[in-house]
Amino acid sequence: ARYQNELAGVDTELLAERFYYQALSVAPQIGMPFNQLGTLAGSKYYNVEATYCYLRCIQSEVSFEGACGNLKRLYDKAAKMYQQLRKCETRRLSPSKKRGKDIKRLLVSFMYLQSLLQPKSR
């Protein structure tokens, strides 16, 4: 269902997500469904959701090796976004736009902090 979504343009994302959760209910020790859920999450919430899924995959009894690379890519993106956000000026924004920037700053900072707290062996 996920590949139909990517290749055929058929909106099957919710179906794919349901299948991955069903796989987890059958074999919760397998991490691969978490990796796939991370891929489905894409960049929602500035990658926080995908990061959670990849971390769950890595911590599973039977992890999936590709999740480490996926997680590293997200942490690299977070570091770049964090550096860009530090340069941004938010004082001249309207309250609603400032709120959006503040939320982005919080989530990106959280992701950057996560990357700093991870063991370097991964």
MDAnalysis code that builds the backbone (N, CA, C; Angstrom):
import MDAnalysis as mda
import numpy as np

u = mda.Universe.empty(366, n_residues=122, atom_resindex=np.repeat(np.arange(122), 3), trajectory=True)
u.add_TopologyAttr("name", ["N", "CA", "C"] * 122)
u.add_TopologyAttr("resid", np.arange(1, 123))
u.add_TopologyAttr("resname", ["ALA", "ARG", "TYR", "GLN", "ASN", "GLU", "LEU", "ALA", "GLY", "VAL", "ASP", "THR", "GLU", "LEU", "LEU", "ALA", "GLU", "ARG", "PHE", "TYR", "TYR", "GLN", "ALA", "LEU", "SER", "VAL", "ALA", "PRO", "GLN", "ILE", "GLY", "MET", "PRO", "PHE", "ASN", "GLN", "LEU", "GLY", "THR", "LEU", "ALA", "GLY", "SER", "LYS", "TYR", "TYR", "ASN", "VAL", "GLU", "ALA", "THR", "TYR", "CYS", "TYR", "LEU", "ARG", "CYS", "ILE", "GLN", "SER", "GLU", "VAL", "SER", "PHE", "GLU", "GLY", "ALA", "CYS", "GLY", "ASN", "LEU", "LYS", "ARG", "LEU", "TYR", "ASP", "LYS", "ALA", "ALA", "LYS", "MET", "TYR", "GLN", "GLN", "LEU", "ARG", "LYS", "CYS", "GLU", "THR", "ARG", "ARG", "LEU", "SER", "PRO", "SER", "LYS", "LYS", "ARG", "GLY", "LYS", "ASP", "ILE", "LYS", "ARG", "LEU", "LEU", "VAL", "SER", "PHE", "MET", "TYR", "LEU", "GLN", "SER", "LEU", "LEU", "GLN", "PRO", "LYS", "SER", "ARG"])
u.atoms.positions = np.array([
    [0.831, -1.189, 0.000],
    [0.000, 0.000, 0.000],
    [0.878, 1.256, 0.000],
    [2.002, 1.218, 0.739],
    [2.873, 2.384, 0.766],
    [3.483, 2.649, -0.604],
    [3.878, 1.597, -1.297],
    [4.499, 1.776, -2.614],
    [3.470, 2.210, -3.648],
    [2.231, 1.789, -3.481],
    [1.180, 2.293, -4.361],
    [1.060, 3.800, -4.199],
    [1.155, 4.243, -2.976],
    [1.075, 5.671, -2.679],
    [2.218, 6.418, -3.353],
    [3.437, 5.881, -3.249],
    [4.610, 6.555, -3.797],
    [4.677, 6.474, -5.317],
    [4.363, 5.306, -5.877],
    [4.577, 5.091, -7.307],
    [3.359, 5.378, -8.170],
    [2.201, 4.999, -7.701],
    [1.004, 5.123, -8.529],
    [0.179, 6.370, -8.202],
    [0.571, 7.078, -7.182],
    [-0.168, 8.274, -6.818],
    [-1.506, 7.984, -6.170],
    [-1.723, 6.729, -5.773],
    [-2.962, 6.347, -5.103],
    [-2.802, 6.673, -3.620],
    [-3.780, 7.343, -3.040],
    [-3.684, 7.746, -1.643],
    [-3.992, 6.566, -0.735],
    [-2.965, 5.812, -0.405],
    [-3.118, 4.627, 0.434],
    [-2.296, 4.729, 1.714],
    [-1.906, 5.934, 2.076],
    [-1.048, 6.116, 3.244],
    [-1.688, 5.570, 4.521],
    [-2.970, 5.844, 4.729],
    [-3.642, 5.351, 5.941],
    [-3.734, 3.829, 5.940],
    [-3.935, 3.252, 4.775],
    [-3.991, 1.793, 4.668],
    [-2.629, 1.185, 4.997],
    [-1.577, 1.763, 4.459],
    [-0.229, 1.275, 4.747],
    [0.062, 1.385, 6.240],
    [-0.289, 2.513, 6.827],
    [-0.076, 2.711, 8.266],
    [-0.818, 1.639, 9.065],
    [-2.041, 1.358, 8.677],
    [-2.824, 0.324, 9.368],
    [-2.147, -1.042, 9.273],
    [-1.624, -1.376, 8.098],
    [-0.938, -2.659, 7.916],
    [0.310, -2.754, 8.792],
    [1.064, -1.663, 8.900],
    [2.267, -1.699, 9.740],
    [1.906, -1.861, 11.216],
    [0.848, -1.206, 11.656],
    [0.408, -1.397, 13.043],
    [-0.120, -2.815, 13.272],
    [-0.768, -3.401, 12.280],
    [-1.199, -4.795, 12.390],
    [0.010, -5.721, 12.499],
    [1.041, -5.429, 11.711],
    [2.264, -6.234, 11.787],
    [2.868, -6.155, 13.184],
    [2.849, -4.976, 13.782],
    [3.375, -4.821, 15.142],
    [2.535, -5.571, 16.166],
    [1.239, -5.647, 15.933],
    [0.390, -6.379, 16.879],
    [0.644, -7.882, 16.790],
    [1.042, -8.367, 15.631],
    [1.335, -9.788, 15.439],
    [2.733, -10.130, 15.954],
    [3.707, -9.269, 15.660],
    [5.099, -9.524, 16.052],
    [5.725, -8.242, 16.595],
    [5.397, -7.878, 17.845],
    [5.869, -6.603, 18.403],
    [7.388, -6.510, 18.573],
    [8.084, -7.620, 18.543],
    [9.537, -7.597, 18.711],
    [10.285, -7.202, 17.439],
    [9.590, -7.173, 16.311],
    [10.204, -6.841, 15.024],
    [10.171, -5.318, 14.825],
    [11.300, -4.736, 14.508],
    [11.391, -3.287, 14.374],
    [11.065, -2.737, 12.993],
    [11.112, -3.583, 11.973],
    [10.907, -3.110, 10.598],
    [9.624, -2.277, 10.416],
    [8.473, -2.675, 10.987],
    [7.278, -1.830, 10.813],
    [7.468, -0.413, 11.354],
    [8.237, -0.262, 12.427],
    [8.501, 1.084, 12.948],
    [9.324, 1.892, 11.951],
    [10.289, 1.235, 11.308],
    [11.075, 1.928, 10.289],
    [10.161, 2.418, 9.168],
    [9.244, 1.566, 8.734],
    [8.334, 1.937, 7.655],
    [7.381, 3.055, 8.093],
    [6.936, 2.999, 9.341],
    [6.084, 4.080, 9.853],
    [6.852, 5.397, 9.895],
    [8.137, 5.323, 10.204],
    [8.965, 6.524, 10.176],
    [9.061, 7.102, 8.771],
    [9.177, 6.224, 7.799],
    [9.219, 6.663, 6.402],
    [7.892, 7.298, 6.011],
    [6.798, 6.687, 6.425],
    [5.474, 7.249, 6.136],
    [5.278, 8.614, 6.800],
    [5.824, 8.772, 7.995],
    [5.658, 10.034, 8.720],
    [6.308, 11.191, 7.974],
    [7.330, 10.885, 7.200],
    [7.993, 11.937, 6.428],
    [8.512, 13.033, 7.331],
    [8.260, 14.270, 6.972],
    [8.791, 15.393, 7.752],
    [7.719, 16.063, 8.613],
    [6.648, 15.331, 8.898],
    [5.604, 15.895, 9.762],
    [6.202, 16.323, 11.094],
    [5.729, 17.431, 11.588],
    [6.160, 17.949, 12.896],
    [7.680, 18.092, 12.964],
    [8.264, 18.547, 11.850],
    [9.710, 18.778, 11.775],
    [10.499, 17.516, 12.140],
    [10.030, 16.382, 11.664],
    [10.681, 15.073, 11.780],
    [10.593, 14.436, 13.168],
    [9.871, 15.007, 14.081],
    [9.781, 14.440, 15.430],
    [9.092, 13.066, 15.389],
    [8.005, 12.954, 14.641],
    [7.277, 11.682, 14.568],
    [8.143, 10.591, 13.939],
    [8.822, 10.908, 12.861],
    [9.687, 9.925, 12.203],
    [10.828, 9.508, 13.130],
    [11.390, 10.456, 13.858],
    [12.472, 10.144, 14.792],
    [12.005, 9.153, 15.840],
    [10.814, 9.376, 16.376],
    [10.258, 8.445, 17.360],
    [10.186, 7.036, 16.771],
    [9.667, 6.927, 15.563],
    [9.521, 5.610, 14.926],
    [10.873, 4.947, 14.703],
    [11.856, 5.704, 14.221],
    [13.182, 5.119, 13.983],
    [13.841, 4.698, 15.293],
    [13.659, 5.482, 16.355],
    [14.209, 5.095, 17.656],
    [13.551, 3.822, 18.171],
    [12.228, 3.721, 17.988],
    [11.536, 2.488, 18.400],
    [12.051, 1.293, 17.605],
    [12.305, 1.486, 16.327],
    [12.838, 0.422, 15.485],
    [14.200, -0.042, 16.004],
    [15.075, 0.914, 16.262],
    [16.426, 0.591, 16.729],
    [16.392, -0.123, 18.071],
    [15.457, 0.271, 18.939],
    [15.368, -0.320, 20.270],
    [14.595, -1.640, 20.300],
    [14.041, -2.043, 19.171],
    [13.287, -3.301, 19.113],
    [14.217, -4.491, 19.297],
    [13.632, -5.579, 19.738],
    [14.385, -6.811, 19.928],
    [15.060, -7.238, 18.620],
    [14.338, -7.128, 17.517],
    [14.879, -7.427, 16.185],
    [14.834, -6.117, 15.399],
    [15.907, -5.352, 15.500],
    [15.916, -4.041, 14.854],
    [16.215, -4.167, 13.361],
    [16.045, -3.062, 12.677],
    [16.332, -2.991, 11.244],
    [17.498, -2.039, 11.068],
    [18.562, -2.517, 10.463],
    [19.811, -1.758, 10.352],
    [19.636, -0.414, 9.642],
    [18.762, -0.341, 8.651],
    [18.562, 0.896, 7.894],
    [18.017, 2.045, 8.720],
    [17.408, 1.741, 9.854],
    [16.840, 2.798, 10.702],
    [17.923, 3.723, 11.259],
    [19.103, 3.189, 11.501],
    [20.200, 4.025, 12.016],
    [20.580, 5.098, 10.997],
    [20.670, 4.726, 9.743],
    [20.975, 5.698, 8.693],
    [19.864, 6.714, 8.525],
    [18.613, 6.238, 8.602],
    [17.461, 7.146, 8.501],
    [17.478, 8.158, 9.638],
    [17.771, 7.691, 10.829],
    [17.820, 8.563, 11.998],
    [18.962, 9.572, 11.880],
    [20.103, 9.120, 11.416],
    [21.241, 10.030, 11.243],
    [20.903, 11.138, 10.246],
    [20.216, 10.804, 9.172],
    [19.821, 11.822, 8.193],
    [18.900, 12.868, 8.830],
    [17.973, 12.395, 9.668],
    [17.072, 13.345, 10.341],
    [17.841, 14.242, 11.304],
    [18.800, 13.674, 12.012],
    [19.596, 14.482, 12.935],
    [20.453, 15.497, 12.185],
    [20.973, 15.113, 11.034],
    [21.746, 16.054, 10.216],
    [20.863, 17.208, 9.743],
    [19.633, 16.881, 9.326],
    [18.683, 17.924, 8.910],
    [18.367, 18.850, 10.079],
    [18.183, 18.258, 11.264],
    [17.863, 19.055, 12.450],
    [19.001, 20.009, 12.777],
    [20.239, 19.561, 12.650],
    [21.380, 20.426, 12.940],
    [21.415, 21.606, 11.972],
    [21.148, 21.346, 10.697],
    [21.134, 22.432, 9.707],
    [19.997, 23.413, 9.988],
    [18.799, 22.871, 10.276],
    [17.664, 23.750, 10.571],
    [17.916, 24.558, 11.836],
    [18.537, 23.933, 12.817],
    [18.824, 24.620, 14.077],
    [19.753, 25.813, 13.828],
    [20.785, 25.607, 13.035],
    [21.719, 26.697, 12.726],
    [21.014, 27.823, 11.968],
    [20.106, 27.466, 11.060],
    [19.357, 28.476, 10.310],
    [18.415, 29.254, 11.224],
    [17.754, 28.549, 12.126],
    [16.815, 29.211, 13.042],
    [17.503, 30.189, 13.975],
    [18.718, 29.886, 14.343],
    [19.455, 30.779, 15.244],
    [19.693, 32.128, 14.596],
    [19.738, 32.146, 13.268],
    [19.997, 33.387, 12.536],
    [18.724, 34.182, 12.257],
    [17.568, 33.548, 12.412],
    [16.295, 34.198, 12.062],
    [15.877, 35.234, 13.102],
    [15.316, 36.271, 12.612],
    [14.773, 37.350, 13.454],
    [13.261, 37.173, 13.528],
    [12.695, 37.138, 14.737],
    [11.246, 36.942, 14.880],
    [10.549, 38.131, 15.527],
    [11.267, 39.157, 15.869],
    [10.651, 40.280, 16.576],
    [9.640, 41.046, 15.726],
    [9.821, 41.076, 14.432],
    [8.961, 41.899, 13.576],
    [7.765, 41.125, 13.011],
    [7.516, 39.942, 13.487],
    [6.415, 39.126, 12.972],
    [5.122, 39.406, 13.728],
    [4.005, 39.133, 13.050],
    [2.710, 39.233, 13.726],
    [2.629, 38.123, 14.771],
    [1.754, 38.260, 15.767],
    [1.654, 37.244, 16.822],
    [1.375, 35.831, 16.291],
    [0.521, 35.695, 15.281],
    [0.218, 34.357, 14.775],
    [1.422, 33.742, 14.052],
    [2.148, 34.554, 13.288],
    [3.340, 34.037, 12.603],
    [4.464, 33.769, 13.603],
    [4.553, 34.603, 14.632],
    [5.571, 34.393, 15.665],
    [5.310, 33.079, 16.395],
    [4.047, 32.785, 16.640],
    [3.691, 31.532, 17.314],
    [4.141, 30.333, 16.478],
    [3.894, 30.396, 15.180],
    [4.325, 29.319, 14.293],
    [5.837, 29.145, 14.307],
    [6.552, 30.258, 14.272],
    [8.027, 30.207, 14.325],
    [8.509, 29.659, 15.664],
    [7.809, 30.037, 16.746],
    [8.188, 29.540, 18.077],
    [8.001, 28.022, 18.169],
    [6.929, 27.515, 17.586],
    [6.685, 26.067, 17.592],
    [7.766, 25.366, 16.782],
    [8.068, 25.920, 15.629],
    [9.138, 25.339, 14.797],
    [10.455, 25.341, 15.562],
    [10.757, 26.467, 16.205],
    [12.012, 26.571, 16.969],
    [12.057, 25.516, 18.082],
    [10.947, 25.320, 18.771],
    [10.891, 24.320, 19.840],
    [11.154, 22.922, 19.298],
    [10.451, 22.536, 18.230],
    [10.595, 21.178, 17.701],
    [11.978, 20.938, 17.096],
    [12.485, 21.918, 16.387],
    [13.818, 21.773, 15.798],
    [14.874, 21.728, 16.904],
    [14.734, 22.543, 17.919],
    [15.674, 22.514, 19.045],
    [15.612, 21.181, 19.771],
    [14.402, 20.639, 19.930],
    [14.243, 19.328, 20.554],
    [14.969, 18.260, 19.738],
    [14.799, 18.299, 18.429],
    [15.465, 17.326, 17.558],
    [16.982, 17.471, 17.642],
    [17.455, 18.705, 17.649],
    [18.900, 18.940, 17.738],
    [19.436, 18.415, 19.071],
    [18.717, 18.657, 20.148],
    [19.121, 18.144, 21.451],
    [19.157, 16.620, 21.441],
    [18.147, 16.013, 20.841],
    [18.135, 14.541, 20.712],
    [19.401, 14.051, 20.027],
    [19.786, 14.734, 18.962],
    [20.976, 14.301, 18.217],
    [22.227, 14.400, 19.078],
    [22.292, 15.417, 19.925],
    [23.449, 15.572, 20.796],
    [23.497, 14.517, 21.895],
    [22.333, 14.017, 22.295],
    [22.263, 13.038, 23.386],
    [22.454, 11.604, 22.914],
    [22.464, 11.372, 21.619],
    [22.618, 10.007, 21.101],
    [24.062, 9.546, 21.206],
    [24.255, 8.268, 21.518],
    [25.637, 7.741, 21.524],
    [26.256, 7.879, 20.142],
    [27.542, 8.173, 20.084],
    [28.213, 8.410, 18.803],
    [28.410, 7.132, 17.988],
    [28.231, 5.973, 18.589],
    [28.452, 4.711, 17.866],
    [27.370, 4.443, 16.830],
    [26.254, 5.165, 16.880],
    [25.156, 4.924, 15.937],
    [25.315, 5.754, 14.714],
])
